[in-house]
C-alpha cells in the first residue's frame, strides 16, 4: 500500500495501479474526500481574484469552492448513472464507493489551481489545463472502477457526464445571479 501523497501523485499521473489500489481500499474513502475538498478549495482560492476588488475575494472563495464541490458531486452522480446503468459493458460491476474513491482522486490536478491566487494573469490558462487534466484522470478512473475494456466508452461516459454537470452548474449559477431587471 502506498502513502496518501503517492496516491495523489499517481492518480494525477494516470497510473492505473494507483486507481486499482484506491478502488479496492475502502479505507481510502476519507482520503478521496480530502482530495475533492482540497481541490474545491484550491479552485475557490485560484478563482477568487479574477478581476475582483479585495473586499469580495473572501466571499468569492466560498462561492467558487462550493460551485466546484457541487460540480464534482453532480459529475460523479452522472458518471455513476451513465457509466453503470446506461452504458455498462457486460463485466461492469457498479460499486458506488469504488467509483467515488477513484473519481475523488481524479480531482488531484485541481490542487494546482491554488496558484491562480498568486498568478492571477495565468489563472485562466491554468484552469483550462487542469480541467483537461482532470477529465483525462476521470477517464482512467472510470475505466478502472467500472471495469471497462473500452477507453472510448469511458471517454463517452465522462464527456456526457461533464457536459450535463456543466449545464447544471450554469443553471445553478444563473439561478443565484441577481437579475438585471
C-alpha positions in Angstrom: 0.0 0.0 0.0 1.3 3.5 -0.9 1.1 6.7 1.0 -1.5 9.4 0.5 1.0 11.6 -1.3 1.9 8.7 -3.6 -1.8 8.1 -4.4 -2.3 11.8 -5.2 0.7 11.9 -7.5 -0.1 8.5 -9.0 -3.7 9.5 -9.8 -2.5 12.8 -11.3 0.0 10.8 -13.4 -2.8 8.5 -14.7 -1.2 5.5 -13.0 -3.7 2.6 -13.5 -2.2 0.7 -10.5 -2.9 3.7 -8.2 -6.5 3.8 -9.3 -6.9 0.0 -8.8 -5.4 0.3 -5.3 -7.7 3.2 -4.4 -10.7 1.3 -5.9 -10.0 -1.7 -3.7 -9.2 0.1 -0.5 -12.3 1.0 1.4 -10.2 3.0 3.9 -9.2 5.4 1.1 -12.7 6.9 1.1 -11.6 9.6 3.6 -8.5 10.3 1.5 -10.6 10.7 -1.7 -12.9 13.0 0.2 -9.9 15.1 1.3 -8.7 15.3 -2.3 -12.1 16.5 -3.5 -12.4 19.1 -0.7 -8.8 20.3 -1.2 -9.3 20.6 -4.9 -12.5 22.5 -4.5 -10.8 24.9 -2.0 -7.9 25.3 -4.5 -10.4 26.2 -7.2 -12.0 28.7 -4.9 -8.7 30.3 -4.0 -7.4 30.2 -7.5 -10.5 31.8 -9.0 -11.1 34.3 -6.2 -9.0 37.2 -7.6 -10.3 37.0 -11.2 -10.9 40.7 -11.8 -12.4 41.4 -8.4 -11.7 44.0 -5.7 -10.2 42.8 -2.4 -13.5 43.1 -0.3 -15.3 40.5 -2.3 -12.4 38.0 -2.5 -13.4 36.1 0.6 -17.0 35.6 -0.5 -15.7 34.7 -3.9 -13.5 31.9 -2.4 -16.5 30.4 -0.7 -18.7 30.7 -3.7 -16.2 29.1 -6.2 -15.3 26.4 -3.7 -18.9 25.4 -3.3 -19.5 25.5 -7.0 -16.5 23.3 -7.6 -17.7 20.8 -5.0 -21.2 20.7 -6.3 -20.0 20.4 -9.8 -17.8 17.4 -8.9 -20.8 15.8 -7.0 -23.1 16.3 -10.0 -20.4 14.9 -12.3 -19.8 11.9 -10.1 -23.5 11.2 -9.8 -24.0 11.5 -13.6 -21.0 9.3 -14.3 -22.4 6.6 -11.9 -25.7 6.7 -13.7 -24.4 6.9 -17.2 -21.5 4.5 -16.8 -23.1 2.0 -14.6 -26.7 2.0 -15.9 -26.9 3.4 -19.4 -23.5 2.4 -20.9 -22.2 -0.6 -18.9 -20.1 -3.4 -20.5 -21.0 -7.0 -19.7 -18.4 -7.2 -17.0 -19.2 -3.9 -15.4 -19.9 -4.1 -11.7 -21.2 -0.9 -10.2 -20.0 -0.1 -6.7 -20.6 3.5 -5.8 -17.9 3.6 -3.1 -15.2 2.3 -5.5 -16.3 4.7 -8.2 -16.4 7.7 -5.9 -12.9 6.9 -4.5 -11.4 6.8 -7.9 -13.3 9.9 -9.1 -12.2 11.7 -5.9 -8.5 11.0 -6.6 -9.0 12.0 -10.2 -9.5 15.6 -9.0 -5.9 15.8 -7.8 -4.8 18.0 -10.7 -7.2 20.6 -9.4 -4.9 21.1 -6.5 -2.7 23.2 -8.8 -5.5 25.8 -9.2 -4.4 27.4 -6.0 -1.6 29.0 -8.0 -4.2 31.2 -9.7 -4.3 33.1 -6.4 -0.6 34.1 -6.7 -0.5 34.4 -10.5 -3.9 35.8 -11.5 -2.8 36.5 -15.0 -2.2 32.8 -15.5 -5.4 31.6 -13.8 -7.5 31.1 -16.9 -4.9 29.0 -18.8 -4.1 27.1 -15.5 -7.8 26.4 -15.1 -8.1 25.2 -18.7 -5.1 23.0 -18.3 -6.2 21.4 -15.0 -9.7 20.9 -16.4 -8.4 18.9 -19.3 -6.0 17.0 -17.0 -8.9 16.1 -14.6 -11.1 14.9 -17.5 -8.3 12.6 -18.6 -7.8 11.4 -15.0 -11.6 10.8 -14.7 -11.5 8.7 -17.9 -8.8 6.5 -16.3 -10.7 6.4 -13.0 -14.0 5.4 -14.8 -12.3 2.8 -16.9 -10.8 1.1 -13.8 -13.7 1.5 -11.4 -16.3 0.2 -13.9 -14.0 -2.5 -15.3 -14.3 -1.2 -18.9 -12.2 -2.7 -21.6 -13.0 0.2 -23.9 -11.4 3.5 -23.3 -13.8 5.1 -25.8 -16.7 4.0 -23.6 -15.0 5.7 -20.6 -14.5 8.8 -22.7 -18.1 8.9 -23.7 -19.3 8.5 -20.1 -17.0 11.2 -18.8 -17.7 13.7 -21.6 -21.5 13.2 -21.4 -21.4 13.4 -17.6 -19.2 16.5 -17.8 -21.4 18.3 -20.3 -24.6 17.6 -18.2 -22.8 18.6 -15.0 -21.7 21.8 -16.6 -25.2 22.6 -17.7 -26.4 22.0 -14.1 -23.7 24.3 -12.7 -24.5 27.0 -15.2 -28.2 26.7 -14.4 -27.4 26.9 -10.7 -25.2 30.0 -11.3 -27.9 31.7 -13.3 -30.4 31.0 -10.5 -28.1 32.5 -7.9 -27.2 35.5 -10.1 -29.4 38.6 -9.5 -31.4 39.6 -12.5 -30.8 42.9 -14.3 -34.4 43.9 -14.4 
